[in-house]
Amino acid sequence: MSTFSHELITRSGYLEQGFADVYDRYRPSPPGEVLDVLTLVAGIPRPGLVVDLGCGTGLATRAWSERADEVVGVEPNPRMIERARAATERPNVRYVEAYAAETGLPDGGADVVTSFQSFHWMEPQPALAEAARILRPGGVFAACDYDVPPFTEPEVDAAFADFMKARREQRQRLSMPAGTSSWPKDQHLDEIRASRRFRYARELLASGRRETDAERTIGMAESIGGPPELSADQEVADAFDRLRETANRVLGDRARPQLLCYRLRVGIK
């Protein structure tokens, strides 16, 4: 068991009753453009098997379901994987409750192994060793992260950024680092290269769109989670209230496009 990942999950707020529903409702699924890029890098028109590590509620796992013969989501959080199973109807998708470094899947069967917005929750080298083990020769591992906040509208984005800043500052006061403090996202590519398990590694960029409004913007902020000490802080609460006021005033219930910008750190076995 990954002690690092277990401790992060314990203090993340992701085990709270009802949180998985909020996460699944308001977090984005990866757009088709991102999956197109990863399929292209894998060098095949349709993957036979995709494994999604740290799959959460299965947002990316389900997105792969129409583009691959079989998809396996791997997630250690029991509440998240319960929500994933409840939300998934396609017969070619299944879930394994396990840590990313201990999937129990067979050697060499996967064409693509992904980690969407979750690689910073893992100890990178054990997870990469497992990804390489379950990939076929020429298969692709990809740590995929979208920029937060996604681009919606300048005033809304600024209020969202202020909310994130208040959270970071409270974490520092509490000496309670987030997962990205231990394994920063901008170092994912370095970790892939340092593993020496992939013959080629580089960062790619991709983007896509979804619709958003005030409710979705506020819900996405709530879906970031965190320990109770974060939301109880007055500065964090004030920043969230300003974000809510701004989103309701600027966006209201009018749907508008939101741009999702992804950074894909890929390794080819």
Buried (B, 14 or more C-beta within 10 A) or exposed (E): EBEBBEEBBEBBBBBEEEBBBBBBBBBBBBBEEBBEBBBEBBEBEEBEBBBBBBBBBBBBBBBBBEBBEBBBBBBBBEBBBBBBBEBBEEEBBBBBBBBBBBBEBEEEBBBBBBBBBBBBBBBBBBBBEBBBBBBBEEBBBBBBBBEEBBBBBEEBBBBBBBBBEBBBBBBEEEEBEBBBEEBEBEBBBEBBBEBEBBEEBEEBEBBBBBEBBBBBBBBBBBBBBBBEBBBEBEBBBEBBEBBBEBBBEBBEEEEEEBBBBBBBBBBBB
